[in-house]
């Protein structure tokens, strides 16, 4: 049977979260805590194909996804930033300006409102970090 491009009902829904195998096999990913891995999936869930760099990790966005602890979110976010999976593209501040983030395995969808320039974004930064796979939390 020949494969066709439009498979109709071959999967549920139209959008999906894609995590490349190189990412899932990387030492940086293997060293992440389970909270950081869960947050990474929830961040990837926000990605629409044209909003990389405008993803948020605020309590308002994370609560409907099951996140109830701001401390856990903050620790997981910091872990993802340090491991190179996320890049902060805009600094937030109170009362109503959320920080924005980009997934580093996708191309940055740069906007003038971002605090970084295109050259400040390191694609695949998680491959350039020194992570210890034995550090599992």
C-alpha positions in Angstrom: 0.0 0.0 0.0 1.4 3.4 -1.0 1.8 6.1 1.7 0.0 9.3 1.1 0.6 12.8 2.5 -2.9 13.5 3.9 -3.7 10.5 6.1 -6.9 11.9 7.3 -7.7 10.3 10.7 -4.2 8.8 11.3 -3.9 10.5 14.7 -6.1 12.3 17.2 -6.1 16.0 16.8 -4.2 18.2 14.4 -1.4 19.6 16.6 1.2 17.5 18.5 4.2 17.9 20.7 7.5 16.9 18.9 10.5 16.0 21.0 13.4 15.0 18.8 15.2 11.7 19.7 18.5 13.6 19.9 17.0 15.7 22.7 15.5 12.7 24.6 18.9 10.8 24.4 21.0 13.8 25.4 22.9 13.8 28.7 21.3 17.1 29.5 17.8 15.6 29.2 18.7 12.4 31.1 20.0 14.5 34.0 16.7 16.5 34.4 14.4 15.9 37.4 11.0 14.6 36.6 9.5 18.0 37.4 11.7 19.6 34.8 10.8 16.9 32.2 7.1 17.5 32.9 7.5 21.3 32.6 9.5 20.8 29.3 6.5 18.9 27.8 4.0 21.6 29.1 6.2 24.3 27.5 6.3 22.4 24.2 2.5 22.0 24.4 2.3 25.9 24.1 4.3 25.9 20.9 2.1 26.5 17.9 4.7 26.5 15.2 5.1 30.3 15.1 5.3 31.5 18.8 8.7 30.2 19.9 10.1 32.9 22.1 6.7 33.9 23.5 6.0 30.8 25.7 5.2 31.5 29.3 5.8 29.7 32.6 3.6 31.8 34.9 1.3 30.3 37.5 -1.8 31.4 35.5 -0.7 29.4 32.5 0.6 26.4 34.5 -2.2 25.9 36.9 -4.7 24.5 34.3 -1.9 22.0 33.4 -1.9 20.7 36.9 1.0 22.7 38.5 0.1 23.8 42.0 3.4 24.8 43.5 5.1 28.0 42.4 8.4 26.7 44.0 8.3 23.5 41.9 7.7 25.5 38.8 10.5 27.9 39.5 13.0 25.1 40.3 12.0 23.2 37.1 12.3 26.3 35.0 15.7 27.2 36.4 16.8 23.6 35.7 15.6 23.8 32.1 17.4 27.2 31.6 20.6 25.9 33.0 20.5 22.7 30.9 19.9 24.7 27.8 16.4 23.6 26.9 14.8 27.0 27.4 16.1 30.5 26.6 14.5 33.6 28.3 13.6 36.0 25.5 11.9 38.7 27.6 12.3 39.6 31.3 9.0 39.8 33.1 8.1 42.1 35.9 5.2 42.8 38.2 2.4 43.5 38.0 1.4 42.2 34.5 4.5 41.5 32.3 5.3 37.8 32.0 8.7 36.5 31.1 8.8 34.8 27.7 10.8 31.7 26.8 11.9 29.8 23.7 12.5 26.1 23.1 16.1 25.7 21.9 15.4 22.8 19.6 13.1 25.0 17.5 13.9 28.1 15.5 13.3 31.4 17.4 10.3 33.4 16.1 11.9 36.7 17.0 9.8 39.8 17.8 10.9 43.4 18.5 9.4 43.1 22.0 12.0 40.5 23.0 14.9 41.5 25.2 17.3 39.4 23.2 18.5 39.8 19.6 18.4 36.9 17.2 22.1 36.4 17.7 21.5 36.0 21.4 19.6 32.7 20.9 21.7 29.5 20.9 20.0 26.8 18.9 20.3 23.3 20.5 22.0 24.8 23.6 21.1 21.6 25.5 23.7 19.8 23.4 26.4 22.2 24.5 25.9 21.9 28.3 27.9 19.7 30.7 25.2 17.6 32.4 25.7 14.6 34.6 23.2 11.8 33.8 23.9 10.4 37.3 22.4 13.5 39.0 18.9 12.1 38.7 16.7 13.7 41.4 
